[in-house]
């Protein structure tokens, strides 16, 4: 059983890292590309959808591995969690919720762009994608730091 909990912990960290790093990549690329250029349009039409779909999978896997990790931590502690542990976990869940909401907004923005926006709206959509990706990366980095704290708690 130890291999399952160890594997779930490492998978949790790897999936969280993937999600944060893809969002950093999308935010940085989107910030430096011109949304009206051919490269900018190709990035939003080809790369962003694939990364967003992969991030949907990452979000689901992150939730599953998080539940496994929580159960394993509970079993080790006989489900007697400290108040600080519960507070940190609540903040992590709040950050995860914000990340999922931003991912859903990113999917909607990407869909609007793909379906064809009127002139000028592409710049707004690109700016929104950059902001949403950057916010997911920041929320995720904070949640990962709190996860390290929980591991030591």
Residue frames as qw, qx, qy, qz and C-alpha x, y, z in Angstrom:
[[0.000, 0.883, 0.469, 0.000, 0.00, 0.00, 0.00],
 [0.353, -0.702, 0.089, 0.613, 2.94, 2.34, 0.58],
 [0.370, 0.010, 0.575, 0.730, 3.76, 2.26, -3.13],
 [0.088, 0.706, 0.627, 0.316, 0.27, 3.56, -3.92],
 [0.232, -0.920, -0.224, 0.222, 0.49, 6.52, -1.56],
 [0.436, -0.492, 0.333, 0.676, 4.06, 7.32, -2.66],
 [0.321, 0.257, 0.660, 0.629, 3.02, 7.10, -6.30],
 [0.008, -0.837, -0.530, -0.138, -0.03, 9.28, -5.69],
 [0.331, -0.820, -0.033, 0.467, 2.12, 11.89, -3.94],
 [0.381, -0.295, 0.491, 0.726, 4.65, 12.04, -6.79],
 [0.211, 0.481, 0.698, 0.487, 1.92, 12.06, -9.42],
 [0.126, -0.892, -0.407, 0.152, 0.19, 14.88, -7.53],
 [0.324, -0.701, 0.187, 0.607, 3.37, 16.96, -7.56],
 [0.355, -0.031, 0.648, 0.673, 4.10, 16.17, -11.22],
 [0.131, 0.657, 0.675, 0.308, 0.57, 17.04, -12.38],
 [0.177, -0.908, -0.235, 0.299, 0.51, 20.26, -10.35],
 [0.370, -0.510, 0.368, 0.684, 3.91, 21.21, -11.80],
 [0.319, 0.287, 0.708, 0.560, 2.66, 20.48, -15.33],
 [0.036, 0.829, 0.549, 0.098, -0.41, 22.67, -14.88],
 [0.262, -0.860, -0.018, 0.438, 1.55, 25.58, -13.40],
 [0.392, -0.370, 0.501, 0.677, 4.32, 25.41, -16.00],
 [0.294, 0.443, 0.690, 0.491, 1.95, 25.20, -18.97],
 [0.039, -0.916, -0.399, 0.032, 0.14, 28.26, -17.66],
 [0.348, -0.712, 0.208, 0.573, 3.42, 30.13, -17.21],
 [0.401, -0.009, 0.654, 0.642, 4.28, 29.19, -20.80],
 [0.171, 0.682, 0.638, 0.316, 0.91, 30.34, -22.15],
 [0.173, -0.924, -0.218, 0.262, 1.05, 33.59, -20.19],
 [0.370, -0.582, 0.354, 0.632, 4.57, 34.44, -21.30],
 [0.349, 0.160, 0.701, 0.601, 4.03, 33.44, -24.92],
 [0.088, 0.783, 0.594, 0.160, 0.74, 35.31, -25.07],
 [0.238, -0.873, -0.098, 0.413, 2.32, 38.39, -23.53],
 [0.308, -0.506, 0.454, 0.665, 5.11, 38.60, -26.10],
 [0.299, 0.255, 0.766, 0.509, 3.14, 37.62, -29.21],
 [0.278, 0.159, -0.097, -0.942, 1.07, 40.00, -31.22],
 [0.520, 0.274, 0.731, -0.347, -2.48, 38.63, -31.22],
 [0.594, 0.683, 0.055, -0.422, -3.03, 39.89, -34.75],
 [0.113, 0.598, -0.733, -0.305, 0.10, 38.23, -36.16],
 [0.790, 0.152, -0.519, -0.288, 0.04, 34.85, -37.87],
 [0.406, 0.178, -0.807, 0.390, 2.16, 33.36, -35.06],
 [0.255, -0.083, 0.527, -0.807, -0.16, 34.75, -32.39],
 [0.751, 0.082, -0.080, -0.650, -3.26, 33.40, -34.10],
 [0.725, 0.194, -0.658, -0.059, -1.64, 29.99, -34.68],
 [0.153, 0.191, -0.777, 0.580, -0.59, 29.85, -31.02],
 [0.462, 0.009, 0.421, -0.780, -4.13, 30.55, -29.83],
 [0.791, 0.204, -0.179, -0.549, -5.80, 28.30, -32.39],
 [0.797, 0.235, -0.556, -0.013, -3.42, 25.32, -32.20],
 [0.400, 0.235, -0.708, 0.532, -1.36, 25.37, -29.01],
 [0.299, -0.233, 0.421, -0.824, -3.66, 26.90, -26.40],
 [0.825, -0.102, -0.130, -0.541, -6.53, 24.44, -27.01],
 [0.804, 0.115, -0.571, 0.119, -4.22, 21.44, -26.63],
 [0.250, 0.230, -0.625, 0.703, -2.65, 22.81, -23.48],
 [0.492, -0.223, 0.218, -0.813, -6.05, 23.70, -22.05],
 [0.883, -0.060, -0.316, -0.341, -7.37, 20.18, -22.72],
 [0.656, 0.147, -0.630, 0.390, -4.28, 18.69, -21.09],
 [0.017, -0.259, 0.488, -0.833, -4.83, 21.04, -18.14],
 [0.735, -0.231, -0.065, -0.634, -8.41, 19.80, -17.77],
 [0.884, -0.007, -0.465, 0.043, -6.96, 16.31, -17.38],
 [0.399, 0.257, -0.554, 0.684, -4.36, 17.64, -14.97],
 [0.370, -0.347, 0.240, -0.828, -7.07, 19.32, -12.88],
 [0.880, -0.184, -0.199, -0.390, -9.03, 16.06, -12.64],
 [0.815, 0.095, -0.488, 0.298, -5.95, 13.99, -11.81],
 [0.140, 0.387, -0.455, 0.789, -4.84, 16.58, -9.27],
 [0.616, -0.355, 0.123, -0.692, -8.15, 16.24, -7.47],
 [0.944, -0.079, -0.293, -0.131, -8.02, 12.43, -7.46],
 [0.677, 0.192, -0.491, 0.513, -4.43, 12.28, -6.22],
 [0.106, -0.456, 0.339, -0.816, -5.18, 14.96, -3.66],
 [0.798, -0.336, -0.010, -0.501, -7.98, 12.86, -2.19],
 [0.913, 0.028, -0.368, 0.173, -5.67, 9.82, -2.08],
 [0.410, 0.356, -0.444, 0.713, -2.98, 11.90, -0.38],
 [0.399, -0.463, 0.215, -0.761, -5.46, 13.30, 2.13],
 [0.921, -0.237, -0.154, -0.269, -6.71, 9.82, 2.96],
 [0.798, 0.161, -0.417, 0.404, -3.11, 8.57, 3.38],
 [0.113, 0.426, -0.401, 0.803, -2.27, 11.50, 5.67],
 [0.648, -0.407, 0.069, -0.640, -5.44, 10.83, 7.64],
 [0.946, -0.102, -0.307, -0.021, -4.59, 7.16, 8.02],
 [0.583, 0.270, -0.464, 0.611, -1.13, 8.05, 9.32],
 [0.042, -0.287, 0.373, -0.881, -2.64, 10.49, 11.84],
 [0.042, -0.368, -0.901, 0.228, -5.71, 8.45, 12.68],
 [0.007, 0.664, 0.511, 0.546, -7.73, 11.25, 11.08],
 [0.401, -0.790, -0.285, 0.366, -6.78, 13.60, 13.90],
 [0.482, 0.526, 0.126, 0.689, -5.80, 16.68, 11.90],
 [0.299, -0.370, -0.303, 0.826, -4.55, 19.83, 13.58],
 [0.209, 0.842, 0.349, -0.353, -6.41, 23.08, 13.15],
 [0.036, -0.692, 0.419, 0.587, -3.49, 24.47, 11.15],
 [0.262, -0.016, 0.883, 0.389, -3.60, 21.46, 8.80],
 [0.262, 0.638, 0.722, -0.051, -7.33, 22.02, 8.23],
 [0.096, 0.867, 0.067, -0.485, -6.82, 25.73, 7.57],
 [0.116, -0.504, 0.635, 0.575, -4.01, 25.14, 5.09],
 [0.272, 0.216, 0.903, 0.253, -6.06, 22.46, 3.35],
 [0.236, 0.780, 0.521, -0.255, -9.03, 24.86, 3.13],
 [0.055, 0.791, -0.239, -0.561, -6.82, 27.51, 1.52],
 [0.199, -0.235, 0.829, 0.466, -5.45, 24.93, -0.93],
 [0.287, 0.481, 0.826, 0.058, -9.00, 23.93, -1.85],
 [0.170, 0.863, 0.229, -0.417, -9.90, 27.57, -2.35],
 [0.050, -0.632, 0.524, 0.569, -6.88, 28.08, -4.61],
 [0.268, 0.066, 0.908, 0.314, -7.77, 24.93, -6.56],
 [0.286, 0.700, 0.632, -0.169, -11.31, 26.27, -7.02],
 [0.109, 0.847, -0.098, -0.511, -9.94, 29.56, -8.34],
 [0.176, -0.385, 0.757, 0.498, -7.65, 27.66, -10.70],
 [0.301, 0.337, 0.878, 0.159, -10.55, 25.60, -12.07],
 [0.238, 0.831, 0.389, -0.319, -12.71, 28.71, -12.52],
 [0.024, 0.752, -0.372, -0.544, -9.88, 30.42, -14.41],
 [0.252, -0.126, 0.877, 0.388, -9.39, 27.30, -16.55],
 [0.321, 0.595, 0.736, -0.034, -13.10, 27.25, -17.43],
 [0.158, 0.887, 0.080, -0.427, -12.92, 30.96, -18.30],
 [0.140, -0.546, 0.638, 0.524, -9.85, 30.26, -20.44],
 [0.329, 0.194, 0.891, 0.246, -11.68, 27.50, -22.29],
 [0.277, 0.788, 0.517, -0.188, -14.60, 29.85, -22.96],
 [0.027, 0.836, -0.212, -0.506, -12.31, 32.65, -24.13],
 [0.247, -0.298, 0.799, 0.461, -10.44, 30.27, -26.40],
 [0.353, 0.443, 0.818, 0.095, -13.74, 28.99, -27.85],
 [0.223, 0.877, 0.251, -0.343, -14.96, 32.53, -28.56],
 [0.067, -0.688, 0.492, 0.529, -11.70, 33.30, -30.33],
 [0.303, -0.058, 0.889, 0.338, -11.84, 30.08, -32.35],
 [0.329, 0.612, 0.718, -0.044, -15.45, 30.72, -33.37],
 [0.338, 0.443, 0.321, 0.766, -14.42, 34.10, -34.78],
 [0.193, -0.691, -0.377, 0.586, -14.51, 37.40, -33.01],
 [0.337, 0.915, 0.177, 0.133, -15.09, 40.75, -34.62],
 [0.546, 0.504, -0.220, 0.632, -12.02, 42.87, -35.31],
 [0.107, -0.635, 0.347, -0.682, -10.34, 44.15, -32.17],
 [0.829, -0.424, 0.092, -0.354, -11.85, 41.47, -29.96],
 [0.893, 0.176, -0.332, 0.247, -8.84, 39.24, -30.62],
 [0.260, 0.505, -0.456, 0.685, -6.65, 41.60, -28.61],
 [0.563, -0.458, 0.268, -0.634, -9.10, 41.49, -25.70],
 [0.979, -0.084, -0.101, -0.159, -9.26, 37.69, -25.91],
 [0.719, 0.343, -0.420, 0.434, -5.48, 37.38, -26.01],
 [0.039, -0.526, 0.440, -0.727, -5.13, 39.66, -23.01],
 [0.779, -0.340, 0.140, -0.508, -7.75, 37.65, -21.15],
 [0.960, 0.081, -0.260, 0.068, -5.95, 34.36, -21.93],
 [0.449, 0.450, -0.478, 0.606, -2.67, 35.82, -20.68],
 [0.325, -0.482, 0.370, -0.725, -4.29, 37.08, -17.46],
 [0.906, -0.213, 0.008, -0.365, -6.13, 33.81, -16.82],
 [0.876, 0.203, -0.360, 0.249, -3.02, 31.72, -17.45],
 [0.241, 0.486, -0.479, 0.690, -0.93, 33.95, -15.21],
 [0.555, -0.442, 0.273, -0.649, -3.51, 33.77, -12.43],
 [0.976, -0.084, -0.152, -0.130, -3.65, 29.97, -12.62],
 [0.691, 0.340, -0.438, 0.464, 0.15, 29.85, -12.41],
 [0.046, -0.500, 0.437, -0.747, 0.19, 32.13, -9.36],
 [0.773, -0.331, 0.136, -0.524, -2.60, 30.28, -7.57],
 [0.964, 0.080, -0.254, 0.024, -0.95, 26.96, -8.37],
 [0.480, 0.435, -0.506, 0.570, 2.47, 28.08, -7.15],
 [0.343, -0.467, 0.393, -0.714, 0.90, 29.24, -3.88],
 [0.916, -0.172, 0.010, -0.361, -0.96, 25.93, -3.51],
 [0.846, 0.248, -0.404, 0.243, 2.25, 24.01, -4.14],
 [0.165, 0.480, -0.532, 0.678, 4.08, 25.98, -1.44],
 [0.623, -0.353, 0.291, -0.635, 1.23, 25.26, 0.96],
 [0.960, 0.047, -0.238, -0.142, 1.48, 21.59, 0.00],
 [0.565, 0.360, -0.564, 0.483, 5.11, 21.55, 1.09],
 [0.244, -0.415, 0.452, -0.751, 4.00, 23.11, 4.37],
 [0.858, -0.174, 0.028, -0.483, 1.32, 20.43, 4.78],
 [0.855, 0.214, -0.460, 0.111, 3.84, 17.68, 4.10],
 [0.362, 0.311, -0.595, 0.647, 5.89, 18.95, 7.04],
 [0.478, -0.436, 0.145, -0.749, 2.89, 19.57, 9.31]]
